[in-house]
Amino acid sequence: MSTLRKPFFFVALGLIACCVLVELGIGSLLGDVQAVRSELSSAIDEAGVEVSGSDRNAALDEAGPLTDRARPGLAIRYLALLDGILLLTVVLMATGLYFPESVHARVQALVSCVGSCLLILMTIVLILLALLLLFLMVGLFLAAPFGTIAYLAIFGFFDVEGAAVTLGLLMLLKLGFVGFLIAANQGFLLSKGLVLIVLSSLVANIIISFLHGFPPGFLVSITDSIAAIIVGIIALIWAIIVLVGAIMAIVRSLKVA
């Protein structure tokens, strides 16, 4: 880390943090709320209806929950599980700049152990939920005619364009993260674990884009759940790898002590 260019490193850290925030819906959800409120306010004004200030505010406040429907599926949010591991890895690297190596190694092992355990439990639960949702959608779709009608009414509309824009933004942020990380120190390319998890994140992004793009629009909700399960499994594998590495580091530190 002696040749680390800190400005580039912290820009890379900020970019991967932005990825996780976008995946969780923070920011895009606020933008949707503002857009809906603006449209509703304009519609009230154009209609020429006299509405009191309190009634107008109440109507605008009711628009907030409706924007949850604009969040494009499960798979993008499940990316936060995988990119959360990457973010934690980079954050722990950053802490190494300010703490002695012996202290940093122990803290890193402990945080990685606790964080990976929690992530494993969370990921298993989320994979099971995605599986249940997938079985529900497939069951409804195949239960013609009434089940199919119910599926089309509930799950037949998926914001493919919004998801594509979000995935494009995420890919841009991730490529920027990679570029700034390499600019900070080319030695990061020698870290096989870091390179592999970054590649896993990029591949997961591509998998979601593919599963959103090839089926007809009314089936995208099903393929989105499949993509979420795939991303969850990838995140689970990485969480287990991190946990094993953390346990080995803790054992080594105890032997030294």
N, C-alpha and C positions, 0 to 999 in steps of 0.2 A: 504493500500500500504506500511505499515511500514515494512512488512516482504518480500517485493518484491525483488526477485533476478534479478537485472537489466541486467546482461549479458544474462541470458536466455530469458528475456523479449525482449531485442533488437534483439536477434537471431530470435525469433518468428516474430517480426515485419519485419525483413529482408526477412524471408521466405514467408510471405503473400504478401509482395511487389513483390518478384520474381514471385509469382503466377500471379499477375495482369500483369506484364511485359510479361510473357510467353503467356498469353491469348490474349494480344494485338498484339502478333507476334514479339515483339522486341527481338532480339537475334536469334531466329530461322530464321527470314528473312535474317539477316546478314549472318548466316551460309549458307543458301541456295545460296545467292549471291556469296560467296566465293567458294562454291562447283561448281557452274555453270561456274564461271570464270576460275577455275582450269581445269575443263574438256575441256572447249573451247580452252584454251591455249595449253593443251596437244594434242588435236586433230590437231591444226595448226602445231605443231612441228612434229607430226607423219606423217602428210601428206607430209611434205617436201616442202611446198609451201613457197616461199619467200614473206613475208609480211612486209611492212615498220612498224616502231614503231608506227606511228600515226594511221595507219589502224588497227593494232592489238589492240591498246587502244580503238579505236572507236567500234570495234566488241565486245570487252569485256564489254564496257559500255552498249551496247545494251542488254546484258544478264541480267542486273539488273531487268528491268520491268517484264521479263518472270517469275521471282521467285514468283511474286504475286500469280500465279496459284497454287503454292505448299502449300499455306496457307489453312489448312484443314477446310473449311466450315465456317458457321456463328456461330454455337452453341458455339464453344470454345471461340470465341471472345465475345459472349454475356455473358459468364461467368464473364467477367471483370465488368459488371454492378453489379452483386451480390457480387463478391469478393471486388469490390471497396468500397461497404458499410462496409464490414468487415475491410478492410484496414483503412478506415476513422475512424472507431470506435477505433481501436488499436492506431492509431496516436493520437487521442484525449485523450486516456488514458495516452499516453506517455507525452503529454503536461502537464498533471496533476502533473507530477513529478517535474516540474520546476516553476509552478505558484501557487499563493495562491488559496485555494479552492473556495473562493467567486468569484474571477476573472475567474478561470477555468470553473466554472459552467456556467457563463454567456457567455463566449466565446464558450464553447461547444454547448450551446443551439443555439446561433446565427449561428455558422458554420454548425451545423446539419440542421437547418431550411433552410438556403440558399442552401446547398449542396443537400439536399433531393428534394427541389423544382426543381433544375436544372436536377437532375437525373430522376425525374418523367417525365419531358418533354422529355428528351432524350430517356428514355425507351419507352414511348408511340410511338414516331416517329420510333424507331428501330423495335418495334413490328409490326407496320403497314407496314414497308418496308419488313419485313420477311413474313408477310401475303401476300403481293403483289407478292413477289417472289414465294411463295408456290402456289398461284393460277395460276401464269404463268406456272410453271413447270407441275402442274397437268393438266392444260388446254392443254399444248403441248403434254403431254404424252397420253392423251385420244383422241387427234385429229388425229387418224390413217388415212392414213399411214404417210403423210408428216409431221404432227406435231410431231408424235412419233420419226421420223427420226431426226427432228430438235432437239428434247429433248435429244436424245442419243448423238448427235454430240456436243451439248453445255454442257449438265449437266450429261451425262452418265458416266463420269469418276470422281471418288472421291477417294482421297488419304486416304483410310481407315486405312492403316498401319501407315501412318504419324500421323493421328488423334489419333490412339490408343496409340502410343508412347507419344504424347503430353498429352493425358489424364492420362496416367500412371505417367508421371512426375508431373503433377499437383496434383494427388492424393498423391504422395509421399511427395511433398512440404507441402500440407495441413495437412497430418498426422504429419509431422515434426513440423509444426506450432502448432498443438494441443499439442504435447508432450512437446515442449519447453515452451509453455504458462502455462501448468500445473506445469512444473518444476519451473517456475518463482514464481508462487503462486497458491496453490491449491484452494484458495478462488474464483478463476475465475469460478470454477465449480458451484458455488452458483449463478452466474449471469445467470438467465434464458434466458434473451435476447441474450447474447453472445453465450450461448450453442446452442440455437435454430438457430441462423444465421449460426453458424459453421456447424451444422447438415444439414441445407438447402443447403449450398455450397457443402457438400459431396454428398448429395442425387442428386443434379443437375449434378454433375460429373458422377454419376452412370447412371442417366437417359440418358445422352448423349451417354455414352458407349453402353448402351442397344440399343438405336435407331440407332447407327452406326453399331451394330453387327448383328442384326437379319435379315434385309432385304437383297435381292440380291444387288450386288454392284451397278447396274445401277439405283437403287431406293434410294440409300443412300443420294443423294442430297436432295430428298424430305423429308426424315425422319430427316435429319440434320436441315432443316428449321423448322420442327415441334418441334424439340428439342430446337432450338433457341427461338421460341415463348414461350415454356414452361418456359425456364430459364428467359426470359424477364418478364413474368407474375410474377414469384417468386420474381424477383428483384423489380418489381413495387410494390408488396404487402409490401415488407420490406421498400422500400423508403417511402411509405405512413405511415407505422408504425413509422419510424424515424421522419417524419415530425410532426405527431400528438404528439409524445413525446417531440419534440423540442418546439412546440407551448405551450404545457402545462408547460414546464420548464420556458419559457419566461414569461408567465402569472404569475407564482409563484414568479419569481424574481421581477417583477413589483409591485406585492402586497407587498413584503417585503420592497422594496424601498419606 
